[in-house]
Amino acid sequence: MKTIGILTSGGDSPGMNAAIRAVVRSAVYYDMKVYGIKRGYEGLIDGEIEELNVASVSDILHRGGTVLRTARSKRYMTPEGIRKACEMLETFQIEGLVIIGGDGSFRGGFELAKRGISVMGLPGTIDNDLAYTDFTIGFDTAVNTVLSAISNIRDTSSSHERTTVIEVMGRHCGDIALYSGLAGGAEFILVPEEKSDLKALCRKILQGRNRGKLHSIIVKAEGVEITSQELADYIEEHTGLETKIVVLGYIQRGGSPTARDRVLASRMGYKAVELLKNDSDSKAIGISGDEIVACALEEAIDIPKCYDRNILRLADVLSI
């Protein structure tokens, strides 16, 4: 294989640029031509494609977001859109494609794989919701961003002697809430994978207050069945304590990636190019333990995600 392409799709995540850099420089090292495709599948359909070189990816390792930009494409979700995407790849003689994104991006890549394109999926999403890999690119940075916010909020929460509900991202996966809640010493963590025991939550808040605790931090994943406002209202009604809401939103997606995300993205990008160089079938690149692994793309998107109950249990024990 001599010519490959790379695109980022779906929501951005810190570390995408590190992955782009690794793919481009690894490809150049192996004397391969590499094209950058802007704005994901939408840009692929429109032919927003340009050749990249070593200089193209200089000074991007530390930057959040994606220099290739990203978008969601309704056109690509149609047979005509997929046909146009395949034609564009053929026009530029792109034999293999590196796709950095989440579950939806991988499913879009699988449509190309079924049509003969060798696709390498890199898990670029803060949600950590892809089951085939221990961690996704951007997850560690997002957790550290939330952790910093928890620390700041704790100061004012303690000063005003109030309870604060902090809503974090993750869609239907509670990993950001789990890891940041444990690391941030939250009194209670609510995740979409587990039914929320609101009576136990209020009981813990009151028990803490009775022994002199000045404040409580509740970390809630956005996919939980109860809204943050409903939760705050419930806590105030059943404890009589002032409760505020902080929705962190898109600040979790931005910022300079952590060292861990930069290293992970670089290792995964290099692995993708190695596989393409050797004319591999379509794969999803991930990490298991400390080993970079690859599994069949079709298999990767069908593995159900299970959350770690042990982390939730540990956080509950340590927050007594």
C-alpha positions in Angstrom: 0.0 0.0 0.0 1.4 3.3 -1.1 -1.4 5.9 -0.5 -3.5 6.4 2.6 -6.0 8.9 3.9 -6.9 10.2 7.4 -10.0 11.8 8.8 -11.5 12.8 12.1 -15.3 12.3 12.6 -17.9 12.9 15.2 -17.1 14.8 18.4 -13.6 16.1 18.9 -11.4 14.8 21.6 -8.0 15.9 23.0 -5.3 13.8 21.4 -6.7 13.6 18.0 -4.0 15.9 16.7 -1.3 13.7 18.3 -2.8 10.7 16.4 -2.9 12.7 13.1 0.7 13.6 13.6 1.7 10.0 14.3 -0.1 8.7 11.3 1.3 11.3 8.9 4.9 11.0 10.1 4.8 7.2 10.3 3.5 7.1 6.7 6.2 9.5 5.5 8.8 7.4 7.3 7.6 4.4 5.3 7.6 6.3 2.0 3.8 6.4 1.8 1.7 9.2 0.5 -0.9 10.5 3.0 -3.9 12.7 2.4 -5.8 14.6 5.0 -9.5 14.7 4.6 -11.2 17.7 6.2 -14.6 17.7 8.0 -14.9 13.9 8.3 -17.2 12.0 5.9 -18.8 15.3 4.8 -15.5 16.5 3.5 -14.8 13.1 1.9 -17.9 13.4 -0.1 -17.1 16.9 -1.2 -13.4 16.1 -2.0 -11.9 18.4 0.7 -8.7 16.4 0.5 -5.1 17.6 0.5 -1.7 15.9 0.7 0.1 16.1 4.0 3.8 16.0 4.9 6.0 16.3 8.0 5.6 20.0 8.1 1.8 19.8 7.9 1.7 18.3 11.3 4.4 20.3 13.1 3.5 22.0 16.4 0.1 20.2 16.8 1.1 17.5 19.3 0.0 19.6 22.3 -3.1 21.1 20.8 -6.7 20.0 21.6 -9.4 19.5 19.0 -8.5 18.4 15.4 -6.6 20.4 12.7 -8.6 18.4 10.1 -11.8 19.7 11.6 -14.8 17.4 12.2 -18.4 17.1 11.3 -21.4 14.8 11.3 -22.7 13.9 7.8 -26.3 13.1 7.1 -25.5 12.7 3.5 -23.0 9.9 4.3 -25.8 7.9 5.9 -27.4 7.3 2.5 -26.3 4.8 -0.2 -25.6 7.8 -2.6 -23.4 9.4 0.0 -21.4 6.2 0.6 -21.1 5.8 -3.2 -19.7 9.3 -3.6 -17.2 8.8 -0.8 -15.9 5.6 -2.4 -15.6 7.4 -5.8 -13.6 10.2 -4.1 -11.2 7.7 -2.5 -10.7 6.1 -5.9 -10.1 9.5 -7.5 -7.3 10.2 -5.1 -6.1 6.6 -5.3 -6.4 6.2 -1.6 -6.1 2.5 -0.7 -6.4 2.7 3.0 -8.1 5.0 5.4 -7.4 5.9 9.1 -10.6 7.1 10.9 -10.3 8.7 14.3 -13.6 8.9 16.1 -16.2 7.0 18.1 -18.8 4.3 17.6 -20.6 6.2 14.8 -17.4 6.9 13.0 -16.4 3.3 13.1 -19.7 2.2 11.7 -19.2 4.6 8.9 -15.8 3.2 8.3 -17.2 -0.3 8.2 -19.4 0.7 5.2 -16.2 1.5 3.3 -14.5 -1.7 4.5 -17.4 -3.7 3.1 -16.6 -2.0 -0.3 -12.9 -3.0 -0.3 -11.2 -0.1 1.5 -8.8 -1.1 4.2 -9.9 0.9 7.3 -8.1 1.5 10.5 -10.2 2.9 13.4 -8.6 4.8 16.1 -10.8 5.4 19.2 -11.0 9.2 19.5 -13.8 10.0 22.0 -13.8 11.3 25.5 -16.7 9.0 26.4 -14.6 5.8 26.7 -17.6 4.0 25.4 -15.9 1.5 23.0 -15.7 -1.9 24.7 -12.9 -3.4 22.7 -10.3 -1.1 24.2 -9.4 -0.3 27.8 -9.2 3.4 27.1 -10.0 5.8 24.3 -8.0 8.8 23.1 -9.2 11.9 25.0 -10.7 10.1 28.0 -7.8 10.8 30.3 -7.7 14.5 29.5 -11.5 14.8 30.0 -11.3 13.1 33.4 -8.5 15.5 34.5 -10.5 18.5 33.2 -13.5 17.4 35.3 -11.2 16.7 38.3 -9.8 20.2 38.1 -13.4 21.6 38.1 -14.4 19.4 41.1 -11.5 20.9 43.0 -12.5 24.4 42.2 -16.2 23.8 42.9 -15.3 22.1 46.2 -13.8 25.4 47.5 -17.0 27.4 47.0 -19.3 24.5 47.9 -17.5 24.3 51.3 -17.6 28.1 51.8 -21.3 28.2 51.3 -22.0 24.9 53.1 -24.0 23.5 50.2 -24.5 20.4 48.1 -23.4 20.7 44.4 -24.5 18.4 41.6 -21.8 18.3 38.9 -23.1 17.0 35.5 -20.4 15.5 33.2 -20.5 14.2 29.7 -20.3 10.6 28.4 -23.7 10.0 26.7 -24.8 6.5 27.9 -21.4 5.6 29.3 -20.7 6.6 32.9 -16.9 6.2 32.8 -16.1 10.0 33.0 -18.3 10.2 36.1 -16.9 7.1 37.6 -13.2 8.0 37.3 -13.5 11.7 38.1 -15.9 11.0 41.0 -13.5 8.5 42.5 -10.5 10.7 42.0 -12.3 13.8 43.2 -13.7 12.3 46.4 -17.3 12.7 45.4 -19.9 11.7 48.0 -22.1 10.1 45.4 -21.7 9.1 41.7 -24.7 8.5 39.4 -24.2 6.6 36.2 -26.6 5.5 33.5 -25.7 1.9 33.8 -27.0 1.7 37.4 -30.4 2.6 38.8 -30.0 5.6 41.1 -30.8 5.2 44.8 -31.9 8.7 45.7 -32.9 7.8 49.2 -29.4 6.4 49.9 -27.9 9.6 48.4 -29.9 11.9 50.7 -29.1 9.6 53.7 -25.4 9.9 53.0 -25.6 13.7 52.7 -27.4 14.0 56.0 -25.1 11.6 57.7 -22.1 13.7 56.6 -23.8 16.9 57.7 -24.5 15.4 61.1 -20.9 14.6 61.7 -19.8 18.1 60.7 -19.2 17.9 57.0 -19.6 21.3 55.4 -20.6 20.3 51.9 -21.3 17.4 49.5 -20.2 16.8 45.9 -22.5 14.7 43.6 -21.1 13.7 40.2 -23.8 12.8 37.7 -23.4 11.4 34.2 -25.5 13.2 31.6 -27.2 9.9 30.6 -28.8 9.3 34.0 -32.5 9.0 33.8 -33.2 11.9 36.2 -32.2 15.4 35.1 -29.8 17.5 37.2 -32.5 20.0 38.1 -34.9 17.2 39.2 -32.0 15.7 41.3 -31.2 19.0 42.9 -34.9 19.6 43.7 -35.2 16.1 45.2 -32.1 16.7 47.4 -33.4 20.0 48.7 -36.8 18.6 49.4 -35.6 15.6 51.3 -32.6 17.1 53.1 -33.5 20.8 53.5 -30.0 21.7 52.2 -29.3 24.2 49.5 -28.3 22.4 46.3 -26.7 23.9 43.2 -26.1 22.5 39.7 -22.9 22.8 37.6 -23.1 21.5 34.0 -19.5 21.3 32.7 -20.5 20.8 29.1 -18.0 21.1 26.3 -15.1 22.3 28.4 -14.5 18.6 28.9 -13.7 18.1 25.2 -11.1 20.9 24.9 -7.7 21.7 26.3 -4.2 20.3 25.7 -4.1 16.5 25.9 -2.4 14.9 28.9 0.9 13.0 28.5 -1.1 9.8 28.7 -3.4 10.7 25.8 -0.5 12.0 23.7 1.4 8.7 24.1 -1.7 6.6 23.6 -2.6 8.5 20.4 1.0 8.3 19.1 1.3 4.5 19.7 -2.1 3.9 18.1 -1.4 6.1 15.0 1.9 4.3 14.4 0.2 0.9 14.8 -2.4 1.8 12.2 0.2 2.8 9.6 2.2 -0.4 10.2 -1.0 -2.5 9.6 -1.8 -0.5 6.4 1.8 -0.8 5.1 1.4 -4.6 5.4 -2.0 -4.6 3.6 -3.9 -5.7 6.7 -7.7 -6.2 6.7 -9.7 -3.5 8.4 -9.0 -3.2 12.1 -9.9 -1.2 15.2 -6.8 -0.2 17.2 -7.0 -0.3 21.0 -5.0 -0.8 24.2 -5.2 -3.8 26.5 -3.1 -3.5 29.6 -0.1 -1.7 28.2 -0.2 -3.5 24.8 -1.5 -1.8 21.6 -3.9 -4.3 20.0 -6.0 -4.6 16.9 -9.2 -6.5 16.4 -11.5 -6.9 13.4 -13.4 -3.6 12.8 -16.8 -5.4 12.6 -16.1 -7.2 15.9 -15.1 -4.0 17.7 -18.3 -2.1 17.0 -20.5 -5.0 18.1 -18.9 -5.7 21.5 -21.3 -4.3 24.3 -19.7 -1.9 26.7 -19.8 -2.9 30.4 -18.9 -0.5 33.2 -16.7 -1.4 36.1 -19.0 -1.8 39.2 -15.9 -2.2 41.4 -15.0 1.4 40.8 -18.5 2.5 41.9 -18.4 0.3 44.9 -14.9 1.6 45.9 -16.1 5.2 45.5 -19.1 4.5 47.8 -16.9 2.8 50.4 -14.3 5.6 50.5 -16.9 8.4 50.7 -18.4 7.3 54.0 
